[in-house]
């Protein structure tokens, strides 16, 4: 089953995507990409890959390019996020309506938390107190306390939320609503929506620029990326990319944005200064999750239809390694450095992804 077919099942709930996305007899699918979309990681640290069809999380040693472990989780794992200290990995199980909590040291599930309908993406607050889960089927975000491992709040957002990103100060959460064509702006202190930003068609993932001034949103059905001015909460530009863009990440210097295009089996490289695609890199089949290393030298892409993880050298814009993972890889997440810190889509310490 292809990633496009998997998306078709969710399209009934999310948005009536294009005919190219539709396919008969699809089982419960998951959102494109991962909370790990936009996650920044070091080239020599573990990468966690959520495998939708094998109900596992692959642990990849990026230094050797090998899978060192496979952790069983819930039904239909779609995305993952690593705690700021690197001790926990949170995985959304889209078909089970739960989040698995993995002990990163023992690589075992230590808790399972019930959330909303079809949890799609997840991120962790920079202070490591809360986990935010976008529930595509119930049009809301579940807030999980990392201390009690229980849902403490449920925030209504737009229709079919898929992507989440939190600001470096932890004060604001951005949620991409696929069926509404909008991004909800949430004040985390009160759990209230304080703004709604119209963007392109089928927004699925988003990432904040390192300076926090701009938000980049991948729009699955309009085949472009929205550039949002965070100060004004308004879209300022729309950049055409490949077919069915999903996972998105940004270099630490803010100069390039990378977008995984499910339908065209490649990654678009966007110059943030010129606001145009400057390179197109062929990867595996059905690329959807994407992560950028902190030094900007590498990009990691999960290929849903070929069950692999592509490693791109940004200096040459070429794939330098391909790692076989589980069945139907979607979300990508990683810890960073000796302290086990992680960087999320907003390049803030903590998160995901």
C-alpha positions as CSV (number, residue, x, y, z in Angstrom):
1,X,0.0,0.0,0.0
2,X,1.4,3.4,-1.0
3,X,1.6,6.5,1.2
4,X,-0.9,8.2,-1.1
5,X,-3.4,5.4,-0.7
6,X,-2.9,5.6,3.1
7,X,-3.6,9.3,3.0
8,X,-6.8,8.6,1.1
9,X,-8.4,6.8,4.0
10,X,-7.7,9.8,6.2
11,X,-8.9,12.2,3.5
12,X,-12.5,11.2,4.4
13,X,-12.0,12.8,7.8
14,X,-9.3,15.3,6.9
15,X,-10.1,16.8,3.6
16,X,-11.3,15.6,0.2
17,X,-7.9,15.6,-1.3
18,X,-7.3,15.3,-5.0
19,X,-8.2,12.2,-7.0
20,X,-4.5,11.3,-7.2
21,X,-4.6,10.7,-3.4
22,X,-7.7,8.5,-3.5
23,X,-7.5,4.7,-3.4
24,X,-10.0,2.0,-2.6
25,X,-10.0,-0.2,0.4
26,X,-7.5,1.7,2.4
27,X,-7.1,0.8,6.1
28,X,-6.9,3.5,8.8
29,X,-4.0,5.7,7.7
30,X,-2.0,8.5,9.3
31,X,-1.0,12.0,8.7
32,X,1.9,12.7,6.5
33,X,5.2,13.3,8.1
34,X,5.9,13.4,11.9
35,X,6.2,15.7,14.8
36,X,9.4,15.0,14.0
37,X,8.9,16.9,11.0
38,X,11.5,19.7,11.2
39,X,13.4,18.1,14.0
40,X,17.1,19.0,14.1
41,X,19.5,16.3,15.0
42,X,23.2,15.6,15.2
43,X,24.7,13.2,12.5
44,X,26.1,10.9,15.2
45,X,23.0,10.5,17.5
46,X,20.1,8.0,17.4
47,X,17.2,8.7,15.1
48,X,13.7,7.3,15.9
49,X,11.5,6.3,13.0
50,X,7.8,5.6,13.5
51,X,6.7,2.7,11.2
52,X,3.0,2.9,10.6
53,X,2.4,-0.6,9.2
54,X,4.7,-2.6,11.4
55,X,3.6,-0.9,14.7
56,X,7.2,-0.3,15.7
57,X,9.8,2.4,16.2
58,X,13.1,1.8,14.5
59,X,16.2,3.1,16.4
60,X,18.8,4.1,13.9
61,X,22.4,4.7,14.7
62,X,23.3,7.5,12.3
63,X,27.0,7.0,12.8
64,X,26.9,3.5,11.4
65,X,23.7,3.8,9.3
66,X,22.2,0.7,10.9
67,X,19.0,-0.1,12.9
68,X,20.1,-1.1,16.4
69,X,16.7,-1.8,17.8
70,X,13.0,-2.0,17.0
71,X,10.5,-1.0,19.7
72,X,6.9,-2.4,19.6
73,X,4.4,0.4,20.2
74,X,0.6,0.9,19.6
75,X,-1.4,0.4,16.4
76,X,-0.5,2.7,13.6
77,X,2.5,4.8,14.9
78,X,2.6,8.0,12.9
79,X,4.9,10.4,14.6
80,X,7.4,10.8,17.5
81,X,8.9,13.4,19.8
82,X,11.9,13.3,22.0
83,X,12.0,15.0,25.5
84,X,14.5,17.8,26.0
85,X,16.7,15.6,28.2
86,X,16.5,12.8,25.7
87,X,15.1,10.3,28.3
88,X,11.7,9.8,26.7
89,X,10.3,9.3,23.3
90,X,6.6,10.0,22.7
91,X,4.9,8.2,19.8
92,X,1.4,8.8,18.4
93,X,-0.5,5.7,17.6
94,X,-3.1,6.9,15.0
95,X,-5.2,3.7,14.9
96,X,-5.3,3.2,18.7
97,X,-5.9,6.8,19.8
98,X,-3.0,6.6,22.2
99,X,0.5,7.9,22.8
100,X,3.2,5.5,23.7
101,X,5.9,6.7,26.1
102,X,9.3,5.0,25.5
103,X,12.2,5.0,27.9
104,X,15.1,5.9,25.6
105,X,17.6,4.1,27.8
106,X,15.9,0.7,28.0
107,X,14.0,1.2,24.7
108,X,10.8,-0.1,26.2
109,X,7.3,1.4,26.4
110,X,6.7,2.5,30.0
111,X,3.3,4.1,29.6
112,X,0.4,4.4,27.2
113,X,-1.8,7.5,27.3
114,X,-5.3,7.7,25.8
115,X,-5.8,10.9,23.7
116,X,-8.2,12.1,21.0
117,X,-9.3,10.5,17.8
118,X,-6.5,9.6,15.3
119,X,-3.5,11.4,16.9
120,X,-1.3,12.5,14.1
121,X,1.6,14.7,15.4
122,X,3.3,15.4,18.7
123,X,5.7,17.9,20.2
124,X,7.2,18.5,23.7
125,X,7.4,21.9,25.4
126,X,10.9,23.4,25.9
127,X,10.5,23.1,29.7
128,X,9.6,19.4,29.3
129,X,6.4,19.9,31.3
130,X,3.8,19.2,28.5
131,X,3.4,17.1,25.4
132,X,1.1,18.5,22.7
133,X,-0.8,16.0,20.5
134,X,-2.7,17.0,17.3
135,X,-5.8,14.7,16.9
136,X,-6.9,14.8,13.3
137,X,-10.1,12.9,13.9
138,X,-11.5,15.0,16.8
139,X,-10.3,18.5,15.7
140,X,-8.4,19.2,18.9
141,X,-5.0,19.1,20.7
142,X,-4.5,16.9,23.7
143,X,-2.1,18.3,26.4
144,X,-0.3,15.6,28.4
145,X,1.6,16.3,31.6
146,X,5.0,14.6,31.4
147,X,5.0,14.2,35.2
148,X,1.6,12.5,35.6
149,X,1.4,11.1,32.0
150,X,-2.2,12.1,31.8
151,X,-4.2,14.5,29.7
152,X,-4.6,17.8,31.5
153,X,-6.4,19.8,28.8
154,X,-8.0,19.5,25.4
155,X,-7.9,22.4,23.0
156,X,-10.3,22.8,20.1
157,X,-8.6,24.0,17.0
158,X,-9.4,23.8,13.2
159,X,-10.6,20.9,11.2
160,X,-8.2,17.9,10.9
161,X,-5.1,19.2,12.7
162,X,-2.0,17.5,11.4
163,X,1.1,19.6,12.3
164,X,2.3,21.1,15.5
165,X,5.3,23.4,16.4
166,X,6.1,25.3,19.6
167,X,8.1,28.5,20.0
168,X,11.4,28.5,21.8
169,X,9.9,30.2,24.9
170,X,7.1,27.7,25.0
171,X,4.5,30.4,25.0
172,X,2.9,29.7,21.6
173,X,1.8,26.6,19.8
174,X,1.1,26.6,16.1
175,X,-1.3,23.9,14.7
176,X,-1.7,23.2,11.0
177,X,-5.4,22.3,10.2
178,X,-5.5,20.3,7.0
179,X,-9.3,20.5,6.3
180,X,-9.6,24.2,7.2
181,X,-6.6,25.4,5.3
182,X,-5.5,27.3,8.4
183,X,-3.0,27.5,11.2
184,X,-4.3,27.9,14.7
185,X,-2.2,30.1,17.1
186,X,-2.6,28.8,20.6
187,X,-1.5,30.6,23.9
188,X,-0.1,27.7,25.9
189,X,-0.5,29.3,29.3
190,X,-4.3,29.4,28.9
191,X,-4.9,26.7,26.3
192,X,-6.8,29.1,24.1
193,X,-6.7,29.9,20.4
194,X,-5.8,33.5,20.0
195,X,-5.5,33.6,16.2
196,X,-6.2,31.8,12.9
197,X,-4.0,32.2,9.9
198,X,-5.3,31.2,6.4
199,X,-2.6,29.3,4.4
200,X,-2.6,27.0,1.4
201,X,-4.6,23.8,0.7
202,X,-4.2,20.9,3.2
203,X,-1.5,22.3,5.5
204,X,0.2,19.2,7.1
205,X,3.4,20.3,8.7
206,X,5.1,23.5,9.8
207,X,8.5,24.7,11.1
208,X,9.6,28.0,12.6
209,X,12.7,29.8,11.4
210,X,15.6,29.8,13.9
211,X,15.0,33.5,14.7
212,X,11.3,32.8,15.3
213,X,10.1,35.5,12.8
214,X,8.7,33.3,10.1
215,X,6.7,30.1,10.0
216,X,6.9,27.8,7.0
217,X,3.9,25.6,6.3
218,X,3.8,22.7,3.8
219,X,0.5,22.5,2.0
220,X,-0.3,19.0,0.8
221,X,-3.0,19.7,-1.8
222,X,-1.9,23.0,-3.2
223,X,1.7,21.8,-3.7
224,X,3.4,24.7,-2.1
225,X,4.8,26.2,1.1
226,X,3.3,29.2,2.9
227,X,5.5,31.8,4.5
228,X,3.9,33.3,7.5
229,X,5.0,36.5,9.3
230,X,4.7,35.5,12.9
231,X,4.5,39.1,14.2
232,X,1.5,39.9,12.0
233,X,0.1,36.3,11.9
234,X,-0.3,36.6,8.2
235,X,0.8,34.7,5.1
236,X,3.3,36.8,3.1
237,X,4.3,34.4,0.3
238,X,3.5,31.1,-1.3
239,X,6.4,29.0,-2.8
240,X,5.6,26.2,-5.3
241,X,7.4,22.9,-4.5
242,X,6.9,19.2,-5.5
243,X,3.8,17.1,-5.6
244,X,2.1,16.6,-2.2
245,X,4.6,18.3,0.1
246,X,4.6,17.0,3.7
247,X,7.6,17.0,6.1
248,X,9.4,20.2,6.4
249,X,12.6,21.4,8.1
250,X,14.9,24.4,8.2
251,X,18.7,24.8,8.5
252,X,20.0,26.3,11.8
253,X,21.3,29.3,9.9
254,X,17.8,29.9,8.4
255,X,19.1,30.0,4.8
256,X,17.4,26.9,3.5
257,X,14.1,25.1,4.1
258,X,13.7,21.4,3.0
259,X,10.4,19.9,2.0
260,X,9.6,16.2,1.5
261,X,7.3,15.7,-1.5
262,X,5.3,12.5,-1.2
263,X,3.9,12.5,-4.8
264,X,7.2,13.3,-6.6
265,X,9.6,11.2,-4.5
266,X,12.0,14.1,-3.9
267,X,13.0,16.9,-1.5
268,X,12.7,20.5,-2.5
269,X,15.4,22.9,-1.2
270,X,14.1,26.4,-0.7
271,X,16.3,29.5,-0.5
272,X,14.7,31.6,2.3
273,X,16.3,34.7,0.9
274,X,15.0,34.2,-2.6
275,X,11.9,32.3,-1.6
276,X,12.3,29.9,-4.4
277,X,13.3,26.3,-4.9
278,X,17.0,26.1,-5.8
279,X,17.6,22.3,-5.7
280,X,15.5,19.1,-6.1
281,X,16.9,15.9,-4.5
282,X,15.6,12.5,-5.5
283,X,15.1,10.2,-2.6
284,X,13.0,7.0,-1.9
285,X,9.4,6.3,-2.7
286,X,6.8,8.4,-0.8
287,X,9.0,10.7,1.3
288,X,7.1,12.3,4.1
289,X,9.0,12.7,7.4
290,X,12.0,15.1,7.4
291,X,14.7,16.3,9.8
292,X,17.7,18.6,9.6
293,X,21.0,18.2,11.5
294,X,21.9,21.2,13.8
295,X,25.0,22.1,11.8
296,X,22.9,21.9,8.6
297,X,25.1,19.3,7.0
298,X,22.6,16.5,6.8
299,X,18.9,16.0,6.1
300,X,17.0,12.8,7.1
301,X,14.0,11.7,5.2
302,X,11.6,8.8,5.9
303,X,10.4,7.1,2.7
304,X,7.0,5.5,3.4
305,X,6.7,3.4,0.2
306,X,10.2,2.0,0.2
307,X,10.6,1.4,3.9
308,X,13.8,3.4,4.1
309,X,15.5,6.5,5.6
310,X,17.4,8.6,3.2
311,X,20.4,10.7,4.3
312,X,21.1,13.8,2.3
313,X,24.5,15.7,2.3
314,X,23.4,19.3,2.0
315,X,26.7,20.4,0.6
316,X,26.3,18.3,-2.5
317,X,22.5,17.9,-2.4
318,X,22.9,14.2,-2.9
319,X,21.8,11.1,-0.9
320,X,24.8,9.6,0.8
321,X,23.2,6.7,2.6
322,X,19.9,4.7,2.6
323,X,18.9,2.8,5.8
324,X,16.2,0.1,5.7
325,X,13.8,0.6,8.6
326,X,10.3,-0.8,9.4
327,X,7.1,-1.0,7.2
328,X,5.7,2.3,6.3
329,X,8.0,4.8,8.0
330,X,6.4,8.2,8.8
331,X,7.7,10.3,11.7
332,X,11.4,11.0,12.4
333,X,12.8,12.1,15.7
334,X,16.2,12.3,17.5
335,X,18.1,13.2,20.6
336,X,21.0,15.6,20.4
337,X,24.3,15.8,22.2
338,X,25.6,14.3,25.4
339,X,22.9,15.9,27.5
340,X,20.3,14.2,25.3
341,X,18.8,17.5,24.2
342,X,16.6,17.7,21.2
343,X,15.6,20.4,18.8
344,X,12.2,20.7,17.4
345,X,10.6,22.1,14.3
346,X,11.2,25.6,15.7
347,X,14.8,24.7,16.3
348,X,14.2,25.3,20.0
349,X,15.8,22.9,22.5
350,X,13.3,20.2,23.3
351,X,10.5,18.8,21.3
352,X,9.7,16.2,19.4
353,X,9.8,15.4,16.8
